[in-house]
Amino acid sequence: VDGLEIYSMKIDSKVTSRFAHNVITSRAVNRGNVSKEVFFDVELPKTAFITSFSMTIDGVTYPGTIKEKEAAKKQYEKAVSRGQTAGLVKASGRKTEKFTVSVNIKAASKVTFELTYEELLKRQFGKYEMFIKVKPKQLVKDFQIEVDLFEPQGITELEAEGTFITNELQNTIKKTFSGKKGHISFKPSLDQQRTCANCSQSVLDGDFTVRYDVKRTTPDNLQIVNGYFVHFFAPTNLPKLSKNIIFVLDTSGSMYGREMEQTKEALLKILDDIKEDDFFNFILFDSEISTWKETLIKATPENLDEARKFVRHISAQGLTNLHGGLMRGIDILNAAHEENLVPKRSASIIIMLTDGQPNVGVSNTQEIETAVKKAIDGRYTLYNLGFGSAVDYSFLERMALENKGLARRIYPDSDAALQLQGFYDEVSNPMLIDVELNYPENEIADLTTNSFKHFYDGSEIVVAGRFVDSNQNHLSVDVRGEGANDALSYTTQQGAEHTAQAFQEQQYIFGEYIERLWAYLTIEQLLEKRITATGEEKENLTAQALALSLMYKFVTPLTSMVVTKPEENDNEEGIADKPTEGIDIFTIPGTCVVYAELLPIVKLISIKPSFTTESYGQSTRIDGDPHFIISVPQKKDAICFNINENPGVILNLIHDPVQGITVNGELIGDKRANNEAKIQNSYFGKLGIANKQLDVKLTVTPETITIHNGEEKTGFTWLDSVTLQQAGLTLIINRKKDLVLSMGSGASFVVVLHQVWKKHPLHQDFLGLYTLKSDKLSAQTHGLLGQFFQPIDFTILEIHPGSDPKKPDATMIVKNNELTVTRGWQKDYRRDPKHGVDVPCWFVHDNGAGLIDGVHTDYIVSSLF
């Protein structure tokens, strides 16, 4: 591509006792006659820790060095002050984060990139899964994936698949396993990589997944090597415990529409999977709390049928009384146990789903955490599912971890219902409760978590530790737990001799794998405990995790890898960080200024309150479909997109469920259709602005302005000059120009009238919309435009020529999506109301797909109100 050729890419994975050591090596050459920038980017599992990175250019190696984050940050800031680059690792998807680095190399020079990362593979649904993202972005002469597995217990099954694998490529996956060893290779030729004959585009774009399981002649397996041990516990053929499950569901106004429909779809499928021995109930919370039943109900066929009817009629409205919903669920579980309504040997679980933040009842998150922890008192497990980006995810995570559960994001995509059902499947089959693995205290110096509230079918418990005496080669473990019929209690013993003998057979085992597995698991758990800790305890946990991260050279949230890159004038430095939930460590805080223009239709501006409407005159640009522009000042850039829909369609632009404010707009078309145009021009010909709290609605057309106050109706035309105060709102009409609508202390709107020549053969009058003081709207504000009132971040990678020489294409990472975008120009009427100013922006195709939440058709509504 442009004289740059990746002639070799190899992904080499070694998995030993579930611990994966992965090395990605990419070799590129500049075949041009001038210096070129070569990019290396790869997507890694979020659960992985980078351990090393290096670049070798013309025989000289430039390694990355891992440092404590603050020290690295100072080095980073020094590099930034010199105008250099940084920020090499970014979140890029549900499962992945992206490592990116680039370097200039001279003509005819070669560069080799080598990245190493490690992770502990977790068992789910009876299999271990290793995920490899494949995306070389061009044909590669020597492309290969090699996976070697070694499991002392023996391998029972091994499979590999790729989302991009065609029938022709299927035969290129080679798979063998026997006894303790397994091997997978994938080496497609150049022709096999092509999307079609003689194409230059690569079919290699997607996920390559390896799954396997091990033999289990005993419930557990203990391995000892060089003073460290790892203990795997996964009993089989146990009877399943019955479940007492409370679904606590957010039904506030922000869940209205697609989110609620997907939730109901998931719940209906979950009801099909609930066992007859289980007990369940539904708690709904919005402004009020409501329950399906007053007690837990057994999952008989009759009760399940009744529950399906209940679920189908759930609707969304009101505010978010999260505290009240959770406490009601806990009370019902408490009563069920106290009154012996449920079996003594059963697993009690609370699953809460919310898409917002508490804003009625007890709304202080710290108070809610304290109350919930006290009420649960270690008896039940709490799982918190956060739907979309408006939730306070750190609050949900802390509260779940404090109550022996976990939090999970549910991404608002088309498969959200499957995500919800998938999570339920993970926790739907408890086999044991209150599991404890006890080791001799005087023999073990450092032990990872060894007590677990639940053990689920198809999963695995992993405990690792370090011996006081590094020469110790024997260990006994007492395992206890509560099963469906009786208590589980047994002792297992293991000597290092068996493990050492097993590993003599294997030549490709990497390093001190059990020691590194112990360090990985310890760091992961220290970081998790740190989430709920405060004060001195948090400082101690941080210090321990940092020391281990530096000792074992892991890039964790506490460390950074400094990458020094050779440049012509100076050394350029970059920072590789482990992204955390929320904002990137080096993101400059601040609220983005958002404005969206529907040229020549609607303009929505989020600006400082000092804005005055006099700066906006009448626009003379009247052709074209809706164009939305999102300005992101901290990037000194903007994003834009179109919505292409037919006249008559009504779009939800802004919806604030907290303040009860909604703005919808109806599209109109040209006077006559342009048969040569693939997409017809459309404009906003009618706006509906409603304030539910004030019981006021405003209908605006290019001819009239109508106020609906309850049953009363007041009408004006654009020929009037009016100042009106009524029912908590202020309306000012500037004759044949614009109107200003203020709603108490809340947001204000400006509607601008755009008039055209009455005898124009094609175009009609239309409306423009501006919002003032958008910070007065709540954090739950959504809609086609309202969603951008919250800060938005994006990253641009791989700028390259597009179909139009004047408009290059690029890859954009935004909202955990990877999009192809095009550099373009749109009119910004803020500075020049009459003619507008051309401003550059990155254009997102396909009606803003990947940028807006959901798809644009989700925002189509049936009426203005």
Residue pairs with C-beta under 8 A, 6 or more apart in sequence:
1 137
1 138
1 800
2 32
2 36
2 800
2 801
3 30
3 31
3 32
3 36
4 28
4 29
4 30
4 31
4 32
4 36
4 38
5 28
5 29
5 31
5 138
6 26
6 27
6 28
6 136
6 138
6 140
7 27
7 28
7 29
7 140
7 141
7 142
8 25
8 26
8 27
8 140
8 141
8 142
8 143
9 24
9 25
9 26
9 27
9 136
9 140
9 142
9 143
9 144
10 23
10 24
10 25
10 26
10 142
10 143
10 144
10 145
10 146
11 22
11 23
11 24
11 132
11 144
11 145
11 146
12 22
12 23
12 24
12 25
12 146
13 20
13 21
13 22
13 23
13 130
13 132
13 145
13 146
13 147
13 148
13 210
14 20
14 21
14 22
14 147
14 148
14 149
14 150
14 508
14 509
14 510
15 21
15 121
15 130
15 147
15 148
15 149
15 150
15 151
16 149
16 150
16 151
16 506
16 509
16 510
16 513
17 150
17 151
17 152
17 223
17 230
17 232
17 513
17 514
17 517
18 120
18 121
18 123
18 128
18 151
18 232
18 462
18 517
19 118
19 119
19 120
19 121
19 513
19 514
19 516
19 517
19 520
20 118
20 119
20 120
20 121
20 130
21 116
21 118
21 510
21 511
21 513
22 48
22 116
22 117
22 118
22 119
22 132
23 114
23 115
23 116
24 42
24 113
24 114
24 115
24 116
25 112
25 113
25 114
26 40
26 42
26 112
26 113
26 114
27 110
27 111
27 112
27 113
28 38
28 40
28 105
28 110
28 111
28 113
29 108
29 109
29 110
29 111
30 36
30 38
30 105
30 106
30 107
30 108
30 109
30 110
31 108
32 107
33 107
34 107
35 104
35 105
35 106
35 107
36 104
36 105
36 107
37 102
37 103
37 104
38 102
38 103
38 104
38 105
38 111
39 100
39 101
39 102
39 797
39 798
40 55
40 100
40 101
40 102
40 113
40 115
41 98
41 99
41 100
41 101
41 797
41 798
42 98
42 99
42 115
42 133
43 92
43 93
43 96
43 97
43 98
43 99
43 133
43 135
44 50
44 96
44 97
44 98
44 99
44 117
44 133
45 95
45 96
45 119
45 131
46 91
46 95
46 96
46 97
46 579
47 119
47 120
47 122
48 117
48 118
48 119
49 117
49 118
49 119
49 520
49 523
49 554
49 555
49 556
49 578
50 89
50 99
50 115
50 116
50 117
50 554
50 555
50 561
50 576
50 578
51 116
51 117
51 118
51 552
51 553
51 554
51 555
52 63
52 64
52 114
52 115
52 116
52 553
53 63
53 64
53 99
53 101
53 113
53 114
53 115
53 116
53 561
53 563
53 576
54 61
54 62
54 63
54 64
54 113
54 114
55 61
55 62
55 101
55 103
55 111
55 112
55 113
55 114
55 563
55 565
56 62
56 111
56 112
56 114
57 103
57 105
57 109
57 110
57 111
57 112
57 566
58 106
58 109
58 110
60 566
62 563
62 564
62 565
62 566
64 561
64 562
64 563
64 564
64 576
65 561
65 562
66 549
66 550
66 553
66 554
66 555
66 559
66 560
66 561
66 562
67 75
67 550
67 559
67 560
67 561
67 562
68 546
68 550
68 558
68 559
68 560
69 557
69 558
69 559
69 560
69 577
69 585
72 559
72 560
72 561
72 562
72 575
73 560
73 575
73 585
73 586
75 562
75 573
75 575
76 86
76 560
76 562
76 573
76 574
76 575
76 586
78 573
79 85
79 86
79 572
79 573
79 574
80 86
82 570
84 570
84 572
84 573
84 574
85 572
85 574
86 573
86 574
86 575
86 586
87 574
87 575
87 577
87 584
87 586
88 99
88 100
88 101
88 561
88 563
88 574
88 575
88 576
88 577
89 97
89 98
89 99
89 100
89 555
89 576
89 577
89 578
89 579
90 97
90 98
90 100
90 579
90 584
90 795
90 813
91 97
91 98
91 579
91 584
91 813
91 816
92 98
92 813
92 816
92 818
93 816
93 817
93 818
94 409
94 411
94 816
95 131
96 131
96 133
97 578
97 579
98 813
99 115
99 576
100 797
101 113
101 563
101 565
101 574
101 576
102 565
103 111
103 565
103 566
104 567
104 568
105 111
118 516
118 520
118 554
119 520
120 462
120 517
120 520
120 521
120 524
121 128
121 129
121 130
122 128
122 129
122 459
122 460
123 213
123 234
123 458
123 459
123 460
124 426
124 458
124 459
125 425
125 426
125 458
126 213
126 457
126 458
127 157
127 211
127 212
127 213
127 458
128 211
128 212
128 213
129 209
129 210
129 211
130 147
130 209
130 210
130 211
131 207
131 208
131 209
132 145
132 207
132 208
132 209
132 210
133 206
133 207
133 208
134 145
134 162
134 164
134 204
134 205
134 206
134 207
134 208
135 204
135 205
135 206
136 143
136 202
136 204
137 202
137 205
137 798
138 200
138 202
139 190
139 193
139 194
139 200
139 202
140 190
140 193
140 202
140 204
141 190
143 187
143 188
143 193
143 204
144 185
144 186
144 187
145 184
145 185
145 186
145 187
145 208
146 183
146 184
146 185
147 160
147 182
147 183
147 184
147 185
147 210
148 181
148 182
148 183
148 508
149 155
149 158
149 177
149 181
149 182
149 183
149 212
150 180
150 181
150 182
150 503
150 506
150 508
150 509
151 180
151 182
151 212
151 214
152 180
152 221
152 223
152 499
152 502
152 503
153 180
153 214
153 215
153 216
153 217
153 221
153 232
154 179
154 180
154 214
154 215
155 177
155 178
155 179
155 180
155 181
155 182
155 212
155 213
155 214
155 215
156 212
156 213
156 214
156 215
157 211
157 212
157 213
158 175
158 177
158 182
158 184
158 210
158 211
158 212
159 175
159 210
159 211
159 212
160 173
160 175
160 184
160 186
160 208
160 209
160 210
160 211
161 173
161 208
161 209
162 169
162 173
162 186
162 206
162 207
162 208
162 209
163 206
163 207
164 203
164 204
164 205
164 206
164 207
165 173
166 203
168 192
169 188
169 192
169 203
172 186
172 187
172 188
172 189
172 192
173 184
173 185
173 186
174 183
174 184
174 185
174 186
175 182
175 183
175 184
176 182
176 183
177 183
177 212
180 502
180 505
180 506
181 505
181 506
182 212
184 210
186 208
188 204
192 203
193 202
193 203
193 204
194 200
194 201
194 202
194 203
195 201
195 202
195 203
214 221
216 234
216 236
218 492
219 233
219 234
219 235
219 236
219 479
219 490
219 492
220 231
220 232
220 233
220 234
220 235
220 477
220 479
220 492
221 231
221 232
221 494
222 229
222 230
222 231
222 232
222 475
222 477
222 492
222 493
222 494
223 229
223 230
223 231
223 232
223 494
223 499
223 514
224 472
224 473
224 474
224 475
224 494
224 495
224 496
224 499
224 514
225 496
225 499
225 500
225 503
225 512
225 513
225 514
225 515
226 470
226 512
226 514
226 515
227 466
227 467
227 469
227 470
227 471
227 472
227 515
228 464
228 465
228 466
228 467
228 512
228 514
228 515
228 518
229 464
229 465
229 467
229 475
229 494
229 514
230 462
230 463
230 464
230 514
230 517
230 518
231 437
231 462
231 463
231 464
231 465
231 477
232 460
232 461
232 462
233 435
233 437
233 455
233 460
233 461
233 462
233 463
233 479
234 459
234 460
234 461
235 431
235 432
235 455
235 488
238 431
238 432
238 457
238 483
238 484
239 431
239 483
239 484
239 485
240 275
240 429
240 430
240 431
240 457
240 484
241 345
241 346
241 347
241 430
241 431
241 432
241 433
241 483
241 484
242 275
242 277
242 278
242 279
242 342
242 343
242 346
242 347
242 484
243 274
243 275
243 278
243 279
243 280
243 346
243 347
243 348
243 349
243 428
243 430
244 278
244 279
244 280
244 296
244 333
244 336
244 342
244 346
244 347
244 348
244 349
245 274
245 278
245 279
245 280
245 348
245 349
245 350
245 351
246 280
246 281
246 282
246 283
246 296
246 329
246 332
246 333
246 349
246 350
246 351
247 267
247 280
247 281
247 282
247 283
247 351
247 353
248 283
248 285
248 325
248 326
248 328
248 329
248 350
248 351
248 352
248 353
249 263
249 282
249 283
249 284
249 285
249 314
249 325
249 352
249 353
250 285
250 286
250 320
250 322
250 325
250 352
250 353
250 354
250 355
250 356
250 387
251 260
251 284
251 285
251 286
251 314
251 315
251 316
251 317
251 318
252 285
252 286
252 287
252 316
252 317
252 318
252 319
252 320
252 355
252 356
252 657
252 780
253 286
253 316
253 317
253 318
253 319
253 655
253 657
253 658
253 780
254 316
254 320
254 355
254 356
254 390
254 657
254 780
254 782
255 263
255 316
255 355
255 356
255 387
256 315
256 316
256 317
256 655
256 657
257 316
257 858
258 412
258 854
258 858
259 316
259 355
259 387
259 388
259 412
259 416
260 314
260 315
260 316
262 416
262 417
262 420
263 314
263 353
263 387
263 417
263 420
264 311
264 312
264 314
265 417
266 416
266 417
266 418
266 420
266 421
266 424
267 311
267 420
268 308
268 311
268 312
269 417
269 421
270 420
270 421
270 424
271 304
271 307
271 308
271 311
273 424
273 425
273 428
274 280
274 299
274 304
275 299
276 298
276 299
276 300
276 301
277 298
277 299
277 343
278 298
278 299
279 296
279 297
279 298
279 299
279 336
279 341
279 342
279 346
280 296
280 297
280 299
280 307
281 291
281 292
281 293
281 295
281 296
281 297
281 329
281 332
282 291
282 292
282 307
282 310
282 311
283 289
283 290
283 291
283 292
283 325
283 328
283 329
283 332
284 290
284 291
284 292
284 314
284 325
285 320
285 321
285 322
285 324
285 325
285 328
286 316
286 317
286 318
286 319
286 320
286 321
287 317
287 318
287 319
287 321
287 360
288 318
288 321
289 321
289 324
289 325
289 328
291 328
291 332
292 307
292 310
294 332
295 332
295 335
295 336
295 341
296 332
296 333
296 336
296 341
296 342
297 303
297 307
317 657
318 657
319 359
319 360
319 657
319 658
320 354
320 356
320 357
320 358
320 359
320 360
320 780
321 358
321 360
321 361
322 352
322 354
322 357
322 358
322 361
322 368
323 358
323 361
323 362
323 363
323 367
323 368
323 371
323 372
324 361
324 362
325 352
326 350
326 352
326 368
326 372
326 382
327 371
327 372
327 375
329 350
329 352
330 350
330 372
330 375
330 376
330 380
331 375
333 348
333 350
333 379
333 380
334 375
335 341
336 342
337 348
337 379
342 348
345 433
345 482
345 483
345 484
345 485
347 381
347 430
347 433
347 454
348 379
348 380
348 381
349 380
349 381
349 383
349 427
349 430
349 454
350 376
350 380
350 381
350 382
350 383
350 405
351 383
351 385
351 423
351 424
351 427
352 382
352 383
352 384
352 385
353 385
353 387
353 410
353 420
354 384
354 385
354 386
354 387
354 391
354 396
355 386
355 387
355 388
355 390
355 391
356 390
356 391
356 779
356 780
357 363
357 365
357 390
357 391
357 392
357 395
357 779
357 780
358 365
358 368
359 658
359 778
359 780
362 368
362 371
365 392
365 395
368 395
368 399
369 395
369 398
369 399
369 402
372 382
372 399
372 402
372 403
373 399
373 402
373 403
376 382
376 403
378 403
378 404
380 403
381 403
381 404
381 405
381 453
381 454
382 399
382 400
382 403
382 404
382 405
383 400
383 405
383 406
383 407
383 408
383 423
383 427
384 396
384 397
384 399
384 400
384 405
384 406
384 407
384 408
385 407
385 408
385 409
385 410
385 420
385 423
386 393
386 396
386 407
386 408
386 409
386 410
387 410
387 412
387 416
388 410
388 411
388 412
388 853
389 412
389 790
389 815
389 853
390 779
390 780
390 782
390 790
393 407
393 409
393 581
393 582
394 531
394 581
394 582
396 407
397 406
397 407
397 531
397 581
398 531
398 532
399 407
400 406
400 407
401 407
401 528
401 531
401 532
402 532
404 453
405 453
408 423
410 416
410 419
410 420
410 423
411 419
411 816
412 853
412 854
413 854
414 854
414 855
426 456
426 459
427 454
427 456
428 456
429 456
429 457
429 458
430 454
430 455
430 456
430 457
431 455
431 456
431 457
431 483
431 484
432 454
432 455
432 481
432 482
432 483
432 488
433 453
433 454
433 455
433 481
433 482
434 451
434 453
434 480
434 481
434 482
435 451
435 452
435 453
435 454
435 455
435 461
435 479
435 480
435 481
436 450
436 451
436 452
436 479
436 480
436 481
437 450
437 451
437 461
437 463
437 477
437 478
437 479
438 450
438 477
438 478
438 479
438 480
439 447
439 450
439 463
439 465
439 475
439 477
440 475
440 476
442 468
443 467
443 468
443 469
443 472
443 475
444 465
444 466
444 467
444 468
445 465
445 466
445 467
445 468
446 465
446 466
446 518
446 522
447 463
447 464
447 465
448 462
448 463
448 464
448 465
448 518
448 521
448 522
448 525
449 463
449 525
450 463
452 461
455 461
455 481
462 521
464 514
464 517
464 518
464 521
464 522
465 518
466 515
466 518
467 475
473 495
473 496
473 497
474 493
474 494
474 495
474 496
475 493
475 494
476 491
476 492
476 493
477 491
477 492
477 493
478 489
478 490
478 491
479 488
479 489
479 490
479 491
479 492
480 487
480 488
480 489
481 487
481 488
481 489
482 488
503 509
516 552
519 548
519 551
519 552
519 554
520 552
520 554
522 548
523 545
523 548
523 549
523 552
523 554
523 556
526 541
526 544
526 545
526 548
527 541
527 545
527 556
527 557
527 558
529 541
530 538
530 541
530 542
530 545
533 541
542 558
545 556
545 558
546 558
546 559
548 554
549 555
549 556
549 558
549 559
550 559
555 561
555 576
555 577
555 578
556 578
557 577
557 578
557 580
557 585
559 578
560 575
560 576
560 577
561 575
561 576
561 577
562 573
562 574
562 575
562 576
563 573
563 574
563 575
563 576
564 571
564 572
564 573
565 571
565 572
565 573
565 574
566 572
575 586
577 584
577 585
577 586
583 589
583 793
584 793
587 634
587 793
588 634
590 633
590 634
590 791
591 775
591 791
592 630
592 631
592 632
592 633
592 634
592 788
592 791
592 792
593 606
593 607
593 631
593 632
593 633
594 604
594 605
594 606
594 630
594 631
594 774
594 785
594 788
594 789
594 792
595 603
595 604
595 605
595 606
595 607
595 629
595 630
595 631
595 828
595 830
596 602
596 603
596 604
596 628
596 629
596 630
596 785
596 788
597 603
597 604
597 627
597 628
597 629
597 826
597 827
597 828
597 829
598 625
598 626
598 627
598 628
598 643
598 683
598 684
598 768
599 621
599 624
599 625
599 626
599 627
599 826
599 827
600 619
600 621
600 622
600 623
600 624
600 683
600 754
600 766
600 768
601 626
601 665
601 667
601 682
601 683
601 684
601 766
601 767
601 768
602 626
602 653
602 665
602 684
602 767
602 768
602 769
602 785
603 752
603 768
603 769
603 770
603 829
604 628
604 653
604 654
604 769
604 770
604 771
604 785
605 611
605 770
605 771
605 772
605 830
606 771
606 774
606 775
606 788
606 789
607 772
607 830
609 772
609 773
611 772
613 734
613 738
613 740
613 750
613 770
615 830
615 833
616 738
616 750
616 752
616 770
616 829
616 833
617 833
617 834
618 737
618 752
618 753
618 754
618 755
618 833
618 834
619 752
619 754
619 768
619 829
619 833
619 834
619 836
620 834
620 835
621 827
621 835
621 836
622 683
622 754
622 756
622 763
622 766
623 681
623 763
624 681
625 642
625 643
625 644
625 679
625 681
625 682
626 642
626 643
626 644
626 667
626 682
626 684
627 640
627 641
627 642
627 826
627 827
628 640
628 641
628 642
628 643
628 784
628 785
628 848
629 638
629 639
629 640
629 826
629 828
629 839
629 841
630 638
630 639
630 640
630 788
630 792
631 638
632 638
632 639
632 792
632 793
632 794
635 793
635 794
637 796
637 840
637 841
637 842
638 826
638 839
638 840
638 841
638 842
639 792
639 794
639 812
639 814
639 821
639 841
639 842
639 844
639 851
640 824
640 826
640 841
640 842
640 843
640 844
641 843
641 844
641 845
641 847
641 848
641 851
641 852
642 847
642 848
643 651
643 784
643 847
643 848
643 856
644 679
644 847
645 651
645 667
645 682
645 856
645 860
646 667
646 669
646 680
646 682
647 667
647 668
647 669
647 680
647 682
648 666
648 667
648 668
649 666
649 667
649 860
650 664
650 665
650 666
650 667
650 860
650 861
650 862
650 863
650 864
651 664
651 665
651 667
651 784
651 859
651 860
651 861
652 662
652 663
652 664
652 783
652 784
652 859
652 860
652 861
653 663
653 664
653 665
653 769
653 783
653 784
653 785
653 786
653 859
654 661
654 662
654 663
654 771
654 777
654 781
654 783
654 785
654 786
655 661
655 662
655 663
655 781
655 782
655 783
655 786
656 662
656 747
656 777
656 778
656 780
656 781
656 786
657 778
657 780
658 778
658 780
658 781
659 691
659 693
659 746
659 747
659 777
659 778
660 690
660 691
660 692
660 693
660 694
661 689
661 690
661 691
661 692
661 743
661 746
661 747
661 777
662 688
662 689
662 690
662 692
662 783
662 865
663 687
663 688
663 689
663 690
663 749
663 769
663 783
663 786
664 687
664 688
664 861
664 863
664 864
664 865
665 684
665 686
665 687
665 688
665 767
665 769
666 684
666 685
666 686
666 687
666 688
666 864
667 682
667 683
667 684
667 685
668 682
668 683
668 684
668 685
668 686
668 764
668 766
669 680
669 681
669 682
669 683
670 680
670 681
670 762
670 763
670 764
671 760
671 761
671 762
671 763
671 764
672 761
672 762
673 680
674 680
674 681
674 762
681 763
683 764
683 766
683 767
684 766
684 767
684 768
684 769
685 701
685 702
685 764
685 765
685 766
685 767
686 699
686 700
686 701
686 767
686 864
687 698
687 699
687 700
687 751
687 767
687 769
687 864
688 697
688 698
688 699
688 700
688 863
688 864
688 865
689 697
689 698
689 700
689 741
689 749
690 696
690 697
690 698
690 865
691 697
691 728
691 729
691 743
691 746
694 727
694 728
694 729
694 743
694 744
695 709
695 710
695 727
696 707
696 708
696 709
696 726
696 727
696 728
696 729
696 743
697 707
697 708
697 865
698 705
698 706
698 707
698 708
698 731
698 741
699 705
699 706
699 708
699 864
700 706
700 739
700 751
700 767
701 767
702 718
702 753
702 754
702 755
702 764
702 765
702 766
702 767
703 717
703 718
703 765
704 715
704 716
704 717
704 718
705 715
705 716
705 717
705 718
705 731
705 733
705 739
706 713
706 714
706 715
706 716
707 713
707 714
707 715
707 724
707 726
707 731
709 726
709 727
714 724
714 726
716 722
716 733
718 733
718 735
718 736
718 753
719 735
719 736
720 733
720 735
721 733
721 734
721 735
722 731
722 732
722 733
723 730
723 731
723 732
723 733
724 730
724 731
724 732
725 731
728 743
728 744
729 741
729 742
729 743
729 744
730 740
730 741
730 742
731 739
731 740
731 741
732 739
732 740
733 739
734 740
736 753
736 755
737 752
737 753
738 750
738 751
738 752
738 753
739 750
739 751
740 748
740 749
740 750
741 748
741 749
741 750
741 751
742 748
745 776
746 773
746 776
746 777
747 771
747 772
747 773
747 774
747 776
747 777
748 771
748 772
748 773
749 769
749 770
749 771
749 772
750 769
750 770
750 771
750 772
751 767
751 768
751 769
751 770
752 767
752 768
752 769
752 770
753 765
753 767
753 768
754 765
754 766
754 767
754 768
755 765
756 763
756 764
756 765
774 781
774 789
775 789
777 786
777 789
779 790
781 787
781 789
781 790
782 853
783 859
784 852
784 856
784 859
787 852
787 853
792 814
792 815
793 814
794 812
794 813
794 814
794 842
795 812
795 813
795 814
796 810
796 811
796 812
796 821
796 842
797 810
797 811
797 812
797 813
798 810
798 811
799 808
799 809
799 810
799 823
800 808
800 809
800 810
801 808
801 809
802 808
802 809
802 822
802 823
803 809
804 822
807 822
807 823
807 824
808 822
808 823
809 820
809 821
809 822
809 823
810 820
810 821
810 822
810 823
810 842
811 818
811 819
811 820
811 821
812 818
812 819
812 820
812 821
812 842
812 844
813 819
814 850
814 851
815 850
815 851
815 853
817 850
817 851
818 850
819 844
819 845
819 849
819 850
819 851
820 845
821 842
821 843
821 844
821 845
822 842
822 843
822 845
823 840
823 841
823 842
823 843
824 840
824 841
824 842
824 843
825 838
825 839
825 840
825 841
826 838
826 839
826 841
827 836
827 837
827 838
827 839
828 836
828 837
828 838
828 839
829 836
829 837
830 837
831 837
844 850
844 851
847 855
847 856
848 856
849 855
849 856
852 859
